[in-house]
């Protein structure tokens, strides 16, 4: 998988773009704004993938010359940061604070899944140096509030959130690709299995692989397919939240012990 990297543009110019303090140079086409540019780039990435986004293609989508775009955005590097920041502002932040932390954190996970499903190109972005605009920072602040005050240290809060988002992005990638596979391969799962099964039966030795011979058919019968990305997502999310709950209980026990 090829990744685009955030944080590769000029830092000062990127901050100006993200926070709306950068003015365009002389001679811009009336009506062209950073918001329109970012929205056009996002729509292009949604339709054709991140690899399709270039300054030339975005300019064409806006019906302007490429040089007109450069009056607003120095390069694709800064544009990518703006795109990430804008879509980060889409997640729902209406969770009732009176809900328990687990429900709040589950909401965070599901909102990030929906975000990736709307914008699958996010799976091809490595945000080791995140764009620190209002969208990204606002999302981070909201998501941290889901676990604020439950007994974790500040560093543990950051690590727990990283764990959850890392899981969601990995699992959501499986969901997105599973949904695409029939169209991309030209075969339904049933078609694939019906073509594969006779050849597999000729070479598979149940005595050599006894556990696989037992578990594989049981799982396939349960899913009605070779795998179930939805079931895997739900199972993994629940187990991850269980693990975090145990961490929280441990921190609370430790705090009571020293009081």
C-alpha positions as CSV (number, residue, x, y, z in Angstrom):
1,X,0.0,0.0,0.0
2,X,1.3,3.4,-1.0
3,X,0.9,6.2,1.7
4,X,0.8,9.9,1.4
5,X,2.4,11.7,4.4
6,X,1.0,14.7,6.2
7,X,3.3,17.4,7.6
8,X,5.5,17.6,4.5
9,X,4.6,21.2,3.5
10,X,5.9,24.4,4.8
11,X,4.8,24.5,8.5
12,X,4.1,28.2,8.8
13,X,2.1,28.3,5.6
14,X,0.2,25.2,6.5
15,X,-0.8,26.7,9.9
16,X,-2.0,29.8,8.0
17,X,-4.1,27.7,5.7
18,X,-5.5,25.5,8.4
19,X,-6.6,28.4,10.6
20,X,-7.7,30.8,7.8
21,X,-5.1,33.5,8.4
22,X,-3.3,33.2,5.0
23,X,-4.4,35.7,2.4
24,X,-4.2,34.9,-1.3
25,X,-1.7,36.8,-3.4
26,X,-2.8,39.4,-5.9
27,X,-5.0,38.5,-8.8
28,X,-7.1,35.5,-7.6
29,X,-10.2,34.4,-9.4
30,X,-13.2,35.8,-7.5
31,X,-15.0,33.2,-5.5
32,X,-12.1,30.8,-5.2
33,X,-11.5,30.0,-1.5
34,X,-9.5,27.5,0.5
35,X,-12.8,25.8,1.4
36,X,-13.8,25.3,-2.2
37,X,-10.4,24.0,-3.1
38,X,-10.4,21.6,-0.2
39,X,-14.0,20.4,-0.9
40,X,-13.1,19.8,-4.6
41,X,-10.0,17.8,-3.6
42,X,-11.9,15.8,-1.1
43,X,-14.6,14.9,-3.6
44,X,-12.0,13.9,-6.1
45,X,-10.3,11.7,-3.6
46,X,-13.6,10.1,-2.6
47,X,-14.4,9.3,-6.2
48,X,-11.0,8.2,-7.5
49,X,-8.7,7.8,-4.6
50,X,-5.9,9.9,-3.2
51,X,-3.6,9.1,-6.1
52,X,-5.9,11.0,-8.4
53,X,-5.5,14.3,-6.4
54,X,-3.1,16.7,-8.1
55,X,-3.0,20.4,-8.3
56,X,-3.9,20.1,-12.0
57,X,-6.9,17.9,-11.4
58,X,-8.2,20.0,-8.6
59,X,-7.8,23.2,-10.7
60,X,-9.7,21.5,-13.5
61,X,-12.5,20.6,-11.1
62,X,-12.7,24.3,-10.2
63,X,-12.5,25.4,-13.8
64,X,-9.4,27.5,-13.2
65,X,-5.8,27.3,-14.4
66,X,-3.4,25.4,-12.2
67,X,-1.4,28.6,-11.5
68,X,-4.5,30.2,-10.1
69,X,-4.6,27.4,-7.5
70,X,-1.0,28.1,-6.4
71,X,-2.1,31.6,-5.4
72,X,-4.0,29.9,-2.6
73,X,-2.2,26.7,-1.8
74,X,1.6,26.4,-2.2
75,X,1.6,22.7,-3.1
76,X,-0.2,19.3,-2.8
77,X,1.5,18.8,0.6
78,X,-0.3,21.7,2.2
79,X,-3.5,20.8,0.4
80,X,-3.5,17.3,1.9
81,X,-3.1,18.7,5.4
82,X,-6.2,20.9,4.8
83,X,-8.1,18.0,3.4
84,X,-7.4,15.9,6.5
85,X,-8.3,18.8,8.8
86,X,-11.6,19.4,7.0
87,X,-12.9,15.9,7.1
88,X,-11.8,15.5,10.7
89,X,-14.5,18.1,11.5
90,X,-17.2,15.8,10.2
91,X,-17.4,13.4,13.2
92,X,-20.5,13.6,15.4
93,X,-19.7,15.1,18.8
94,X,-23.1,15.0,20.4
95,X,-22.5,12.2,22.9
96,X,-24.2,12.8,26.2
97,X,-21.4,13.4,28.8
98,X,-23.5,11.5,31.4
99,X,-23.0,8.2,29.5
100,X,-20.3,6.0,30.9
101,X,-16.8,6.2,29.4
102,X,-17.2,2.9,27.6
103,X,-20.3,4.1,25.7
104,X,-18.5,7.4,24.9
105,X,-15.4,5.6,23.6
106,X,-17.5,3.2,21.6
107,X,-19.1,6.2,19.9
108,X,-15.7,7.6,19.1
109,X,-14.7,4.3,17.5
110,X,-17.9,4.0,15.4
111,X,-17.7,7.7,14.3
112,X,-14.1,7.0,13.0
113,X,-15.3,3.9,11.2
114,X,-18.0,6.0,9.5
115,X,-15.4,8.6,8.6
116,X,-13.2,6.1,6.9
117,X,-16.1,4.5,5.1
118,X,-17.1,8.0,3.7
119,X,-13.5,8.8,2.8
120,X,-11.6,5.5,2.2
121,X,-8.5,7.5,1.0
122,X,-7.8,8.2,4.7
123,X,-6.5,4.6,4.8
124,X,-3.7,5.7,2.5
125,X,-2.5,8.6,4.7
126,X,0.2,8.4,7.3
127,X,-0.4,11.2,9.8
128,X,2.8,10.8,11.9
129,X,3.0,14.6,11.8
130,X,-0.7,15.5,12.0
131,X,-2.1,18.7,10.6
132,X,-2.8,20.8,13.7
133,X,-5.8,22.7,12.5
134,X,-9.2,23.3,14.2
135,X,-10.7,20.1,12.7
136,X,-7.9,17.8,13.9
137,X,-7.4,19.5,17.3
138,X,-11.2,19.7,17.9
139,X,-11.6,16.0,17.1
140,X,-8.7,15.1,19.4
141,X,-10.1,17.2,22.2
142,X,-13.6,15.7,22.0
143,X,-12.3,12.1,21.8
144,X,-10.1,12.6,24.8
145,X,-13.0,13.8,26.8
146,X,-14.6,10.4,26.4
147,X,-12.0,9.0,28.8
148,X,-11.2,12.1,30.9
149,X,-11.5,11.7,34.6
150,X,-11.8,7.9,34.7
151,X,-8.4,7.3,36.5
152,X,-6.0,7.3,33.6
153,X,-2.9,9.5,33.4
154,X,-2.7,12.1,30.6
155,X,-0.2,9.9,28.7
156,X,-2.4,6.8,29.2
157,X,-5.4,8.8,27.8
158,X,-3.4,9.6,24.7
159,X,-2.2,6.0,24.3
160,X,-5.7,4.6,24.8
161,X,-7.1,6.9,22.1
162,X,-4.2,5.9,19.8
163,X,-5.0,2.2,20.4
164,X,-8.7,2.7,19.6
165,X,-8.1,4.7,16.4
166,X,-5.4,2.3,15.3
167,X,-7.7,-0.6,15.7
168,X,-10.6,1.1,13.9
169,X,-8.5,2.2,10.9
170,X,-7.2,-1.3,10.5
171,X,-10.6,-3.0,10.9
172,X,-12.3,-0.4,8.8
173,X,-9.8,-1.1,6.0
174,X,-10.9,-4.7,6.0
175,X,-14.6,-3.6,5.9
176,X,-13.9,-1.2,3.0
177,X,-11.9,-3.7,1.0
178,X,-14.4,-6.5,1.6
179,X,-17.2,-4.4,0.3
180,X,-15.2,-3.6,-2.8
181,X,-13.9,-7.1,-3.5
182,X,-16.9,-8.5,-5.5
183,X,-16.8,-5.6,-8.0
184,X,-13.0,-5.5,-8.2
185,X,-12.7,-9.3,-8.7
186,X,-15.8,-9.8,-10.8
187,X,-16.9,-12.6,-8.5
188,X,-19.2,-12.9,-5.5
189,X,-17.9,-14.8,-2.5
190,X,-20.1,-17.8,-3.5
191,X,-18.7,-17.8,-7.0
192,X,-15.1,-17.7,-5.6
193,X,-15.7,-20.5,-3.2
194,X,-17.5,-22.7,-5.8
195,X,-14.5,-22.3,-8.1
196,X,-12.0,-22.9,-5.4
197,X,-13.5,-25.8,-3.4
198,X,-13.0,-28.7,-5.8
199,X,-9.3,-27.9,-6.2
200,X,-8.8,-27.4,-2.5
201,X,-10.4,-30.7,-1.7
202,X,-7.9,-32.5,-3.8
203,X,-4.9,-31.2,-1.9
204,X,-6.2,-30.5,1.6
205,X,-5.2,-33.1,4.3
206,X,-7.4,-32.9,7.4
207,X,-5.0,-35.1,9.4
208,X,-2.1,-32.8,8.7
209,X,-4.1,-29.6,9.6
210,X,-6.6,-30.9,12.1
211,X,-7.4,-27.6,13.9
212,X,-7.9,-25.8,10.6
213,X,-10.0,-28.6,9.4
214,X,-12.3,-28.2,12.4
215,X,-12.4,-24.4,12.9
216,X,-12.4,-23.4,9.2
217,X,-15.7,-25.1,8.3
218,X,-17.3,-24.1,11.6
219,X,-16.4,-20.4,11.0
220,X,-17.5,-20.6,7.4
221,X,-20.8,-22.1,8.3
222,X,-21.4,-19.4,10.9
223,X,-20.5,-16.5,8.6
224,X,-22.0,-18.0,5.5
225,X,-18.7,-16.9,3.8
226,X,-15.0,-17.4,4.2
227,X,-14.8,-14.5,6.6
228,X,-17.0,-11.8,8.0
229,X,-15.4,-8.3,8.3
230,X,-18.4,-7.0,10.2
231,X,-18.3,-9.7,12.8
232,X,-14.5,-9.3,13.2
233,X,-15.0,-5.5,13.7
234,X,-17.6,-6.0,16.4
235,X,-15.7,-8.7,18.2
236,X,-12.4,-6.8,18.2
237,X,-14.0,-3.6,19.3
238,X,-15.7,-5.3,22.3
239,X,-12.5,-7.1,23.3
240,X,-10.5,-4.0,23.1
241,X,-13.0,-2.1,25.3
242,X,-12.8,-5.0,27.7
243,X,-9.1,-4.6,27.9
244,X,-9.3,-0.9,28.5
245,X,-11.9,-1.5,31.2
246,X,-9.4,-3.8,33.0
247,X,-6.8,-1.1,32.8
248,X,-9.2,1.4,34.3
249,X,-10.1,-1.0,37.1
250,X,-6.4,-1.5,37.8
251,X,-5.7,2.2,38.1
252,X,-8.7,2.7,40.4
253,X,-7.5,-0.2,42.6
254,X,-4.1,1.3,42.8
255,X,-5.4,4.7,43.7
256,X,-7.6,3.3,46.5
257,X,-4.6,1.3,47.8
258,X,-2.5,4.5,48.3
259,X,-5.2,6.5,49.9
